[in-house]
Amino acid sequence: MSCTIETASDRDYLHVAALDRISWPIAPDLFIPDGEHIWRIWCDMATLLVARRPGDSDQLSESGDIAGALVMFPTNASELCLHKIMVHPECRGSGIGTQLMRAGLARANMPVLLTVDPSNNAAVTLYQNFGFNVRERIDGYYRPHEHRLIMVHPGPN
């Protein structure tokens, strides 16, 4: 599947917000105005990369020609937080997530951290294959039964 990875423009935020709802289908029909607000801000203030499939705007429901996205932003600890990487369900398994991760890490000018559910072995292994290491496990990160691993990539050499 042919994709172009590029920095999102301020015109992309509604499609990225739609992709967010599609990719995390806990409540896909729920309209979250603040969600659109934060995506608009991230277009200007964060590293927001999109995987664009030229000519596919009619095939990808709601997200236009955007098949995937990655967002990361600086923390107050001199690291980048890889907040989200997502791929449209119709495009999963085609290497778009890998392309986004490589492009995001290539743009990183400092260490990159992310959080992941420790029971998500596939994701933990994937992140380790990209050079992330477990820094710590935090039990009850969100709620008492929702634990997270903090994983860190060393950044540029």
C-alpha positions in Angstrom: 0.0 0.0 0.0 1.5 3.3 -1.1 1.6 6.0 1.5 3.3 9.3 2.0 4.4 10.2 5.5 4.3 14.0 6.0 3.6 16.6 8.6 -0.1 17.3 9.1 -1.4 20.6 8.0 -4.0 22.7 9.8 -6.6 21.4 7.2 -6.0 17.8 8.4 -7.2 18.0 12.0 -10.9 17.0 11.3 -9.8 13.9 9.4 -7.3 13.0 12.1 -9.9 13.4 14.8 -12.2 11.1 12.8 -9.4 8.6 12.4 -8.9 8.8 16.2 -12.6 7.8 16.8 -12.4 5.0 14.2 -9.1 3.6 15.5 -10.2 3.5 19.2 -13.8 2.3 18.8 -14.8 2.4 22.5 -17.5 4.9 21.6 -17.0 5.6 17.9 -20.2 7.5 17.5 -19.4 9.8 20.3 -18.6 13.3 19.1 -16.0 14.8 21.4 -15.6 18.5 20.7 -12.5 18.8 22.9 -11.0 16.0 20.8 -11.2 18.1 17.7 -9.9 21.0 19.6 -6.8 19.2 20.8 -6.1 17.7 17.3 -6.2 21.3 15.9 -3.7 22.4 18.5 -1.4 19.5 17.9 -1.4 20.4 14.2 0.4 23.6 15.3 2.2 22.7 18.5 3.3 19.0 18.3 4.8 16.6 15.9 1.7 15.3 14.1 2.5 13.1 11.2 0.0 11.6 8.8 0.2 8.7 6.4 -1.6 9.9 3.3 -2.9 7.6 0.6 -3.3 9.8 -2.4 -6.5 9.0 -4.3 -8.1 7.0 -1.5 -10.2 9.8 0.0 -13.4 8.0 -1.1 -12.3 4.7 0.3 -11.4 5.6 3.9 -14.6 6.4 5.8 -14.4 9.8 7.5 -10.7 10.2 7.5 -10.3 11.3 3.9 -7.0 10.2 2.5 -5.4 9.8 5.9 -4.7 6.2 6.6 -2.7 6.7 9.8 -1.3 9.3 12.2 1.3 9.7 14.9 1.4 12.5 17.5 4.3 13.3 20.0 5.1 16.3 22.0 7.7 17.5 24.4 7.4 16.8 28.1 8.8 18.9 30.9 11.4 16.2 31.5 13.3 16.8 28.2 11.7 13.9 26.5 9.1 13.5 23.8 5.9 11.7 24.6 4.7 9.4 21.8 1.0 9.9 22.7 -0.6 8.0 19.9 0.0 6.1 16.8 -3.0 4.9 14.9 -3.9 3.2 11.6 -7.3 3.1 9.9 -8.8 -0.4 10.4 -9.0 -0.9 6.7 -5.3 -0.3 6.3 -3.9 -2.3 9.2 -1.3 -4.9 8.5 0.1 -3.0 5.5 3.2 -1.4 7.2 1.7 2.0 7.8 2.3 1.9 11.5 5.9 0.9 10.9 6.4 3.8 8.5 4.9 6.2 11.0 7.1 5.0 13.9 10.2 5.2 11.8 9.4 8.7 10.6 8.5 9.8 14.2 11.7 8.4 15.6 13.8 10.0 12.8 12.4 13.4 13.8 13.1 12.9 17.5 15.8 15.2 18.8 15.6 13.7 22.4 14.5 10.5 24.1 11.0 9.3 23.3 8.7 7.7 25.9 5.3 6.0 25.6 3.0 4.1 27.8 1.5 0.6 27.0 -0.7 -1.9 28.8 1.7 -4.5 30.1 -0.6 -7.3 29.1 -0.4 -6.2 25.4 2.5 -8.4 24.6 2.4 -7.8 20.9 2.7 -4.0 21.4 5.5 -4.4 24.0 7.4 -6.6 21.6 6.8 -4.2 18.7 8.1 -1.3 20.7 11.1 -3.3 21.9 11.9 -4.1 18.3 12.0 -0.3 17.6 14.5 0.1 20.4 12.2 1.0 23.3 13.1 -0.3 26.8 10.9 -0.6 29.9 11.7 2.2 32.3 9.1 1.2 34.9 5.8 -0.4 35.5 3.1 1.7 37.2 0.3 -0.2 38.8 -3.0 1.7 38.8 -1.8 4.2 36.3 -5.3 5.2 35.2 -7.6 3.3 37.6 -6.7 0.6 40.2 -6.9 -2.2 37.6 -5.3 -0.3 34.7 -1.5 -0.7 34.7 1.0 0.7 32.3 4.6 0.2 31.3 6.6 3.4 30.7 8.9 2.6 27.7 11.7 4.8 26.5 13.6 5.0 23.2 17.1 6.7 23.7 16.6 9.1 20.8 19.4 10.2 18.5 22.8 8.8 18.9 
